[in-house]
Amino acid sequence: MAGKAMSKLLRGATGAEKIADWKWRPLEDVRQDLGGISEVPKYITDNYGRFMQEQAARAAKGDIGARDLLKAYGITTSSIGRTSRNITDDLAAGMIRPEGYMAEWLTSPAGKSYLDAGQKGKVDTAAIEDAAKRFMPFGKSNVMRDDLTWGVENLARNTPQIASALTGSPETWRETVQNMRQIGPAKSGFIASLLGRGDMPTLDARQIKLHTGGSSADAGKRMRPIGAGDAAVDRLAQRQTDLGFELPAPLAPHYQHLAHHTIWDKVADEKTTHSDLVRAMMRGGATPGMLGTLAGGSGVAAWLGGEAK
């Protein structure tokens, strides 16, 4: 009886109330673990930050299309429940993150075929099988197959609504993106960043460990009630705001994602430019106007290497 009563209370509670008893580590302890960093590093602001600015400009002009959505969705879902693997094939050599490998695949002949068909709402089963086979070392090949198929069947026909939500309120974006297969509250910010929106962080395993001291499995249980996941991401966003990292004023709209990127690298002593993700997003997705902007000398242009197709 007590269990049923508690469930009823949870259903009527706000998201914040649902995670009220979830004790997170003191922010000063987090700050110390981060070595007292006070700013978003230049390698992030000058690279992924510039990319996000340029994507945001495209979104504001209505230039984000089905091809962009398919790439952002494929990269995001490929990162879920998988970790880096040592790969040696025609796409990569050495340790590579699953989202990085997906980025390489999207610029391969099979990936291009998938995108060419997918932006028209057509499923290229041969291309999807190629991806599923290649992703076997990362695991969840069947999930990969289903994700890529779902993306084609649902994103192209809903592009106008999704593109509109991209520049709408946080609530509108969350409601829209969380209707996508596998994209929950924790990943809403990651897929957004690939499309030029940076006002919400990603609550991934590294962030969970740093801020709560607990495991992803425990966090998953706590975030399961309706509204609890969004509340947890909002709590993380407030803590990142309180950390007060400095960054160039033009990048202020993207603070939450760039702060997340800073923390993500710092806790693992890494330096990630996401140049592979940027290449995948820009090749085959940039408008002629944007390619002209990139040619003006941004770091993003260098990653394209004159090979935008």
C-alpha positions, 0 to 999 in steps of 0.5 A: 500500500505504501508503495502505491501511495508513493507512486501516486505522490510521484505522479503528482510531483514536479520534476524537481520534487521527484529528485529532491532526495538525490544528493549531489556532491558539494560544488566546491568538491567538484570545483577542486576535482576540476583543478580550479579551471576558470574558463572554457579552453581556447581549443574548444571555443575556437573549434567546436564553439565556432562550429556551433555559432555557424550552425546556429546562424543556419538554424536562424535562417531556416537552413537546417534540413533533413540531411542535417537531422539525419547526421545529428541523430545518427551521431547522437544515437551511436554514442548511447551505450557504447564506448571507444574501440580499437578499429582498423579498417578503411574508415579508421585506425586506432582507438575511436569513439563510436560517435567519431566512427559514425561521423566517418561512416556518414562521409563514406560512400555508404553513408552518403548513399544513406543520406541521399536516400534518407533526406527523401524519406527513402530507406537504403537498406544496403547502406544501413546493413553496411553500418550495422556490420561495421559497428559490430565491434562497438556492440548493439548492431541491431539497435544501430540498424533500427535507429538509422531506419527510424531516422529515415522514416521519421525525420525527413517528413517532420523536418519543418517542425523539428527545425522550428523547435530548434530555435524555440523554447527549451521546453519545446525543444525537449518535447520535440527531441524526446519523441525521437527514438532513444533521445531522452533528457540526458541527450537532448543537449548533445543532439542540439549542439550538433545543430547549433543550440547550446543552452542545455548540457549533456548529463552523461556518465562522466558528469554523473560520476563527477556531480553525484559520485554515483553510477549511470545505472543509479542515475537512470533509475532516479531519472525514470519518473516523468519530469525527473530527467529534465529536472536533473539536467536543469540541476546540472545546468545551474551547477555549471552556471555557478562554476562560472567558466569564462568564454568569449561573449559571442559564445554565451548562448552556447555556454551550457554545452561548451561548459559540458565539453570542458568538464567532459575533457577535464575529468578524463585528461583529454583534449577533444576538438570533435573535428570528426563530428564537425566534418560529418555535419558540414560535408554535404550539409552546408549551404553555399552561403555557409561554405563562403563563410567557412572559406573566410578562415575559421577553424571549421574550414580547415577541417573541411580540407577543401573536400565539402561535397 
